[in-house]
């Protein structure tokens, strides 16, 4: 087969090998991981949560149960920014819970519910018993309520002499009296800005609320300075503004695509059938993705809303999102293919073959292999970019925890598959296929045709937790230019395959890092999904056209 390999394919394969090696070697440096052991599984944490409630005489019969894994991103970011990742990890292990298993028991249309959070070490770190403000209860004086609160803290194994009571408040309800007490751990104060005393300090705190003569709340948490909170909000608002601007521009692209699609279809210049098929495929993927996210939706249910109404809104929202993405892909593909066929026909060779149903064609298989070369090279670029940015421009990313929120979903292995395919198809259709073809067709400049869609695509990702917020836009603008060149030289299918590979690998890393063999195997299978055309082509014993011209 070596005689049929082109130099460009060999170079792409080499770039992919180097990129994958860099990604594996530098992943932990580019995308920091907090060193916090996960000592209890979800099932073990549930047992401890139920035992905690039963100790208080709680009866859960007739209540719905929901669970989720989550963390306090703000607390982790504050620790990471003030102490560094190593000390932040130590604090998350020893001083204050950052991540936890979360459980709730509730009834629709009733305010009363119980929430319990269990830390990764198996201890209960948060408890809430929500009751109606008018519910009857005792009218204890504050001193008597304090005795109950301190008894709970001793029961939790806390050494009270190490904690200073910093707040106490009383609220008289219609049929009871509530009290709230807050303690701060001695020696846990962390200054946000040492040069500015007004910036505030963070500290490890405990809060206990007594409702009448019953414990209504217990929370072990990190108090984050208000100034830090506001600074984070100001920073993220910039990213949100950039994303909104690019969203408007993306919608404008879709509107232009609709207009061109209508105008060109009158001259029989639009092939709607492949665009409709691709749009339906993306819509079905999105519905599958929403279905797997049901546990998260159930956990987020607001009890003030009727259950049937909430389910109806969730289903309706999922359908609306699926239709919106389907229309987005339909317009971008139909109009983009029409323009591209006119000015950049070489970029559509493998795509046209694929959409005609000839999956066994060698050109499609070659395009998928090239996609892996490009995708692996891009992963290497990402890791190097962030390692360099962290060292020379002070860039930083919030550290990941020892568990991923991907495991909150049904069939977690489907998440990289569905999100990866939806993002790859929809974004490559609108930004590469339509965006580049549109600008190239009417402005005649290849450079401008590559740059404008790349910038819009890049800064649409500005809501990601990367700081400074503009950094993701710079990173992906460069990446968008690379993908644009790949679109011109290697074709649309290669770009879709590469985009899928990047997203599937990044989203699937928690599967590979898990201790479950089934998840690891499924992660590998999902990451290799884009190889299917190449596998089919090889199975059909058809020689890949590496010796052909530069298009896939």
C-alpha positions in Angstrom: 0.0 0.0 0.0 3.0 2.3 0.5 3.2 2.9 -3.2 -0.2 4.4 -3.2 0.4 6.8 -0.2 0.6 10.5 -1.0 3.2 12.6 0.7 0.4 14.9 2.2 -1.3 11.8 3.7 1.9 10.7 5.2 2.5 14.1 6.7 -1.0 14.2 8.0 -0.6 10.8 9.6 2.7 12.0 11.2 1.0 15.2 12.5 -1.8 13.1 14.0 0.7 10.8 15.7 2.7 13.7 17.1 -0.5 15.5 18.2 -1.9 12.4 19.9 1.4 11.9 21.7 1.4 15.5 22.9 -2.2 15.3 24.0 -1.6 12.2 26.1 1.7 13.6 27.6 0.4 17.1 28.4 -3.3 16.5 29.0 -3.0 16.8 32.8 -0.9 20.0 32.4 -3.3 21.6 30.0 -6.5 20.5 31.7 -5.8 20.4 35.4 -7.3 17.6 37.6 -7.8 18.1 41.3 -6.3 15.3 43.4 -9.3 14.3 45.5 -10.1 10.6 45.9 -13.6 9.3 45.3 -14.1 7.0 48.3 -17.8 6.2 48.0 -20.0 5.3 45.0 -23.4 6.8 44.3 -25.1 3.8 45.9 -22.9 3.9 49.0 -23.5 7.6 49.3 -27.3 7.0 49.1 -27.2 4.5 51.9 -25.5 7.1 54.1 -27.9 9.8 53.1 -30.9 7.6 53.9 -29.3 6.6 57.2 -28.8 10.2 58.1 -32.5 10.9 57.5 -33.7 7.8 59.4 -31.7 8.9 62.4 -34.0 11.9 62.5 -37.1 9.9 62.2 -37.7 10.9 58.6 -40.2 8.7 56.6 -39.7 8.8 52.9 -42.6 6.6 51.8 -44.5 8.3 49.0 -41.8 10.7 48.0 -40.0 10.7 44.6 -36.2 10.3 44.7 -33.7 12.0 42.5 -29.9 12.2 42.6 -27.0 13.9 40.9 -23.3 14.6 41.2 -22.1 18.1 41.3 -19.7 20.6 42.8 -19.2 24.2 43.9 -17.3 25.6 40.9 -17.0 29.0 42.5 -15.4 27.6 45.7 -12.9 25.5 43.7 -12.0 28.4 41.4 -11.4 30.6 44.5 -9.2 28.0 46.1 -7.3 27.4 42.8 -6.8 31.1 42.2 -5.6 31.9 45.7 -3.7 28.8 46.8 -2.8 27.0 43.6 -4.0 23.7 42.4 -2.0 21.5 44.8 -3.2 23.3 47.9 -6.7 23.7 46.5 -6.8 19.9 46.1 -5.6 19.4 49.7 -8.3 21.8 51.0 -10.9 19.9 49.0 -9.7 16.6 50.6 -9.2 17.8 54.1 -10.9 21.1 54.9 -14.1 21.7 52.9 -16.2 19.6 50.6 -16.2 20.9 47.0 -17.9 17.9 45.2 -20.7 15.8 46.5 -23.4 13.2 45.7 -26.7 15.0 46.0 -30.0 13.4 46.8 -33.5 14.8 47.2 -36.9 13.4 48.1 -40.0 15.4 47.1 -43.6 15.4 46.1 -45.0 17.4 43.3 -46.9 20.6 44.4 -45.7 20.2 48.0 -43.0 22.4 49.5 -41.8 19.9 52.0 -38.8 17.9 50.8 -35.5 16.6 52.0 -32.1 17.2 50.5 -28.9 15.5 51.6 -25.4 15.9 50.1 -22.7 13.3 50.8 -19.1 14.3 50.3 -16.6 12.1 48.4 -15.3 10.8 51.6 -18.8 9.5 52.6 -19.6 12.2 55.2 -22.9 14.1 55.1 -21.9 17.7 54.3 -25.3 19.3 53.6 -28.8 18.7 54.7 -32.0 20.7 54.0 -35.5 20.0 55.3 -37.8 22.4 53.4 -41.1 23.2 55.0 -43.9 25.7 54.5 -43.3 29.1 56.2 -46.7 28.7 57.9 -45.9 25.1 59.2 -46.4 24.8 63.0 -43.5 24.4 65.3 -42.0 25.4 68.7 -41.0 28.9 69.8 -37.6 28.2 71.4 -35.4 31.0 72.6 -32.2 31.4 70.8 -30.1 29.9 73.5 -32.2 26.7 73.5 -32.0 26.5 69.7 -28.2 26.9 69.9 -28.0 23.8 72.2 -29.8 21.8 69.4 -27.5 23.2 66.7 -24.3 22.4 68.7 -25.5 18.9 69.5 -25.8 18.3 65.7 -22.2 19.5 65.1 -20.9 17.2 67.9 -22.8 14.3 66.3 -21.1 15.1 63.0 -17.7 14.7 64.8 -16.7 18.4 64.7 -14.4 19.8 67.4 -16.4 22.9 68.4 -13.5 24.7 70.2 -11.9 25.0 66.8 -14.9 26.9 65.5 -16.0 30.5 66.3 -19.6 31.5 66.1 -19.7 34.5 63.8 -23.4 34.9 63.1 -26.8 34.3 64.8 -30.2 35.4 63.7 -33.8 34.7 64.7 -36.9 35.0 62.5 -40.4 34.8 64.0 -42.8 32.9 61.7 -46.6 32.8 61.9 -46.6 29.5 63.9 -43.0 29.0 65.0 -39.7 30.6 65.6 -36.6 29.8 63.4 -33.0 30.4 64.3 -29.8 30.3 62.1 -26.2 30.0 63.4 -22.9 30.2 61.5 -19.5 29.2 62.7 -16.1 29.9 61.1 -13.2 27.5 61.4 -10.1 29.1 63.1 -7.2 29.5 60.8 -9.1 29.0 57.6 -9.3 32.6 56.4 -8.0 33.1 52.9 -7.4 36.7 51.6 -8.6 37.3 48.0 -6.2 40.1 47.4 -3.4 40.6 50.0 -2.7 44.1 48.7 -6.4 45.2 49.1 -7.9 44.6 52.5 -11.3 45.6 51.1 -11.4 42.7 48.7 -12.5 40.3 51.5 -11.5 36.9 52.7 -12.8 33.4 52.2 -13.2 30.9 55.1 -14.5 27.4 55.9 -17.9 27.8 57.6 -20.7 25.8 59.1 -24.4 26.8 59.1 -27.2 25.2 61.1 -30.8 26.3 60.9 -33.3 25.3 63.6 -37.0 25.3 62.5 -39.0 25.5 65.7 -37.3 22.7 67.6 -36.1 20.6 64.6 -33.0 20.8 62.5 -33.9 22.3 59.2 -30.5 22.9 57.6 -26.9 21.9 58.0 -24.2 23.0 55.6 -20.4 22.7 55.5 -19.1 25.1 52.9 -16.5 27.6 51.8 -17.5 31.3 52.1 -16.3 33.0 49.0 -15.6 36.8 49.2 -18.3 38.9 47.6 -15.7 40.9 45.7 -14.4 37.7 44.1 -17.9 36.6 43.2 -18.6 39.9 41.5 -15.3 39.8 39.7 -16.1 36.4 38.3 -19.5 37.6 37.3 -18.0 40.6 35.4 -15.5 38.3 33.7 -18.0 35.7 32.6 -20.4 38.4 31.4 -17.8 39.5 28.9 -17.7 35.9 27.6 -21.5 35.8 27.5 -21.6 39.1 25.5 -19.1 37.7 23.0 -21.1 34.5 22.6 -24.4 36.5 22.1 -22.8 38.6 19.4 -21.6 35.6 17.6 -24.9 33.9 18.1 -26.6 36.8 16.3 -24.1 36.5 13.5 -24.7 32.8 13.3 -28.5 33.4 13.1 -27.8 35.9 10.3 -25.9 33.2 8.5 -28.9 30.9 8.8 -31.2 33.6 7.5 -28.9 34.2 4.5 -28.8 30.5 4.0 -32.6 30.4 3.9 -32.8 33.2 1.4 -30.2 31.7 -0.9 -31.8 28.3 -0.6 -35.1 29.6 -1.7 -33.6 31.7 -4.5 -31.4 29.0 -5.8 -34.1 26.3 -5.6 -36.1 28.2 -8.1 -33.3 27.6 -10.6 -33.2 23.9 -9.5 -29.8 24.6 -8.0 -30.4 23.1 -4.5 -30.3 19.4 -3.6 -32.7 19.2 -0.7 -32.8 15.4 -0.2 -29.3 15.0 1.4 -29.8 18.1 3.5 -33.2 16.8 4.8 -31.6 13.4 5.6 -28.7 15.1 7.5 -31.1 17.4 9.4 -33.3 14.5 10.5 -30.3 12.6 11.7 -29.1 15.5 13.8 -32.6 16.1 15.2 -32.9 12.4 16.3 -29.4 12.6 17.9 -30.5 15.6 19.9 -33.7 13.9 21.1 -31.6 10.9 22.2 -29.2 13.3 24.0 -32.1 14.9 25.8 -33.6 11.6 26.8 -30.3 10.5 28.4 -30.3 13.7 30.4 -33.6 12.9 32.2 -32.0 12.2 35.6 -30.6 15.8 35.6 -34.0 17.2 34.6 -35.7 15.2 37.3 -33.3 16.4 40.0 -33.9 20.0 38.9 -37.7 19.7 39.1 -39.3 22.7 40.9 -42.1 21.4 43.2 -44.2 24.5 42.7 -44.9 23.3 39.1 -47.2 20.3 38.4 -45.3 17.2 37.5 -47.2 16.7 34.2 -46.6 20.3 33.3 -42.9 20.0 34.0 -42.6 16.9 31.9 -44.6 18.6 29.1 -42.3 21.6 29.2 -39.2 19.3 29.1 -40.5 17.3 26.2 -41.6 20.4 24.3 -38.3 22.0 24.9 -36.5 19.0 23.6 -38.6 18.8 20.5 -38.2 22.5 19.9 -34.4 22.3 20.2 -34.3 19.3 17.9 -36.4 21.1 15.3 -34.3 24.3 15.6 -31.0 22.4 15.1 -32.6 20.4 12.3 -33.6 23.6 10.5 -30.1 25.0 11.1 -28.4 22.0 9.5 -31.0 21.8 6.7 -30.4 25.4 5.6 -26.6 25.4 6.1 -26.2 22.1 4.2 -28.7 22.8 1.4 -27.4 26.3 0.5 -23.8 25.5 1.3 -23.8 22.4 -0.9 -25.3 24.5 -3.7 -22.7 27.2 -3.5 -19.8 24.8 -2.8 -20.7 22.6 -5.8 -20.4 25.8 -7.9 -17.0 27.1 -6.7 -15.4 24.4 -4.6 -16.6 21.1 -6.0 -13.5 19.2 -4.8 -14.5 19.8 -1.2 -17.7 17.8 -1.8 -16.4 14.7 -3.4 -16.6 12.3 -0.4 -19.7 14.1 1.0 -21.7 13.6 -2.2 -20.6 9.9 -2.3 -21.6 9.4 1.4 -25.0 11.1 1.1 -25.8 8.9 -1.9 -25.5 6.0 0.4 -22.2 4.6 -0.8 -20.6 4.1 2.6 -18.3 1.4 1.2 -16.7 3.8 -1.3 -13.0 4.1 -0.7 -13.0 7.9 -0.9 -15.3 8.0 2.1 -13.1 5.7 4.0 -10.0 7.7 3.1 -11.8 10.9 4.3 -12.6 9.3 7.7 -8.9 8.3 8.2 -7.7 11.7 7.3 -10.2 13.0 9.8 -8.4 11.1 12.5 -5.1 12.5 11.4 -6.5 16.0 11.6 -8.4 15.4 14.8 -5.4 14.0 16.7 -3.2 16.8 15.4 -5.8 19.3 16.6 -5.9 17.7 20.1 -2.1 18.1 20.3 -2.4 21.7 19.3 -5.0 22.3 22.0 -2.9 20.9 24.8 0.3 22.8 23.7 -1.7 26.0 23.3 -3.0 25.9 26.9 0.3 24.7 28.4 2.0 27.7 26.7 -0.8 30.1 27.6 -0.7 29.1 31.2 3.0 29.6 31.4 3.3 32.9 29.5 0.0 34.8 29.7 -1.4 33.5 33.0 -4.2 31.5 31.5 -6.1 29.1 33.7 -8.9 26.6 33.6 -11.0 25.4 36.6 -9.7 22.0 37.7 -11.9 19.0 37.1 -13.0 16.7 39.9 -12.4 13.0 40.5 -15.8 12.2 38.9 -17.6 13.7 35.9 -21.1 15.0 35.6 -21.4 12.9 32.5 -22.2 10.0 34.8 -25.4 11.7 35.9 -26.9 10.7 32.6 -28.4 7.5 31.4 -26.0 5.5 29.3 -23.0 8.0 29.8 -21.2 6.6 26.8 -23.8 8.0 24.5 -23.0 11.6 25.5 -19.7 11.9 23.6 -21.3 10.2 20.6 -24.4 12.4 20.4 -22.8 15.7 21.4 -19.8 15.0 19.2 -21.9 14.2 16.1 -24.4 17.0 16.6 -21.6 19.6 17.0 -19.5 18.2 14.2 -22.3 18.1 11.6 -24.1 21.3 12.5 -21.0 23.5 13.0 -19.2 22.2 9.9 -22.3 22.6 7.8 -22.9 26.2 8.8 -19.4 27.6 9.3 -17.3 25.6 6.9 -19.6 24.4 4.2 -21.9 27.4 4.0 -19.8 30.1 5.6 -16.7 29.6 3.6 -18.6 29.0 0.4 -20.7 32.1 0.9 -17.8 34.5 1.5 -15.7 33.0 -1.2 -18.5 33.2 -3.7 -19.3 36.9 -3.1 -16.1 38.4 -1.8 -13.7 36.4 -3.9 -11.1 36.2 -1.2 -9.9 32.9 0.1 -8.3 34.5 3.2 -11.4 36.4 4.1 -13.5 33.3 3.4 -11.4 31.3 5.9 -11.2 34.1 8.5 -14.8 35.3 9.0 -16.5 32.0 9.6 -13.5 30.9 11.8 -13.9 34.0 14.1 -17.7 33.6 14.4 -17.3 29.9 15.2 -14.5 30.5 17.7 -16.0 33.3 19.8 -19.4 31.4 19.9 -17.5 29.2 22.5 -16.7 32.1 24.8 -19.0 30.9 27.6 -16.6 28.0 28.3 -14.8 28.2 31.6 -11.4 29.4 30.2 -9.8 32.6 31.5 -9.1 35.1 30.2 -12.5 34.6 28.4 -11.2 35.8 25.1 -8.6 33.0 25.0 -11.0 30.4 23.8 -11.8 32.7 20.9 -8.2 33.0 19.9 -7.5 29.3 20.3 -10.5 28.4 18.1 -9.9 31.1 15.5 -6.5 29.5 14.8 -8.3 26.1 14.8 -11.0 27.4 12.6 -8.4 28.5 10.0 -6.9 25.1 10.1 -10.2 23.4 9.7 -11.0 25.9 6.8 -7.9 24.9 5.0 -8.7 21.3 5.6 -12.2 21.9 4.1 -10.6 23.3 1.0 -7.9 20.7 0.6 -9.4 17.5 2.2 -13.1 18.0 2.0 -16.1 18.3 4.2 -16.2 14.7 5.4 -12.7 15.0 6.7 -13.6 18.1 8.7 -16.7 16.5 10.2 -14.8 13.4 11.1 -12.0 15.5 12.7 -14.5 17.6 14.6 -16.2 14.6 16.0 -12.9 13.0 17.0 -11.9 16.1 19.0 -15.2 16.4 20.8 -15.6 12.6 21.4 -12.1 12.3 22.9 -12.4 15.4 25.2 -15.9 14.3 26.3 -15.0 10.7 26.6 -11.9 11.1 28.8 -13.9 10.6 32.0 -15.0 7.2 30.6 -11.4 6.2 30.0 -10.4 7.5 33.5 -13.2 5.6 35.2 -12.5 2.4 37.1 -15.2 0.5 35.2 -14.0 -1.7 32.4 -17.3 -1.4 30.5 -17.1 2.4 30.5 -13.5 2.3 29.3 -14.4 -0.1 26.4 -17.4 2.0 25.5 -15.2 5.1 25.5 -12.8 3.6 23.1 -15.7 2.4 20.8 -17.3 5.9 20.8 -14.0 7.6 20.0 -13.5 5.2 17.1 -17.0 5.7 15.7 -15.8 8.0 12.9 -13.6 5.1 11.7 -16.7 3.2 10.6 -16.6 4.3 6.9 -12.9 3.3 6.7 -13.6 0.0 8.3 -16.5 -0.7 5.9 -14.3 0.3 3.0 -11.4 -1.9 4.1 -13.8 -4.8 4.7 -15.1 -4.4 1.2 -11.5 -4.9 0.1 -11.4 -1.7 -1.9 -8.1 0.2 -2.0 -8.1 3.6 -0.4 -7.4 6.4 -3.0 -4.3 7.8 -1.3 -2.7 8.2 -4.6 -5.5 10.4 -5.9 -5.7 14.1 -5.9 -5.8 16.2 -2.7 -9.6 15.9 -2.2 -11.3 13.3 -0.1 
